Every structure is written in C-alpha cells, then in structure tokens.
C-alpha cells in the first residue's frame, strides 16, 4: 500500500475516534437509536432514502444480470 492508502485509513480512524468522543454522552440504547429525538428532518429523510435504495439494489440488481 502507498502513502495515500495509509492517509485515507488514518483519516477514517481519526474520524471514528472523533465520533466516539462526541457521542459518548449517550447513556442508553434508547437515546442512541432515537438520536435523542433531535435529528433534523433532512438528515432523517436522507437516512431513510439510503436505506430504501440499498434494499432495492440488493433485490433488483440480480434481475438485471440475468
């Protein structure tokens, strides 16, 4: 692997660490899964859309191959 690969991996790990430190104040799973009921609607709608798109891709992609 080259230096670009190591840089990308390092940025990813630093991002994970930063997210872990930022969200460590959540104390229970209910608060985690509901996002403390403070998730803005654009982020929520994009999350739902990405989930739907992923499920549709797994189901419909094999039909296009055959």
C-alpha positions, 0 to 999 in steps of 0.5 A: 500500500502507498502513502495515500492508502495509509492517509485515507485509513488514518483519516477514517480512524481519526474520524471514528475516534472523533465520533466516539468522543462526541457521542459518548454522552449517550447513556442508553440504547434508547437515546442512541437509536432515537438520536435523542429525538433531535435529528433534523428532518433532512438528515432523517429523510436522507437516512431513510432514502439510503436505506430504501435504495440499498434494499432495492439494489440488493433485490433488483440488481440480480434481475438485471444480470440475468 
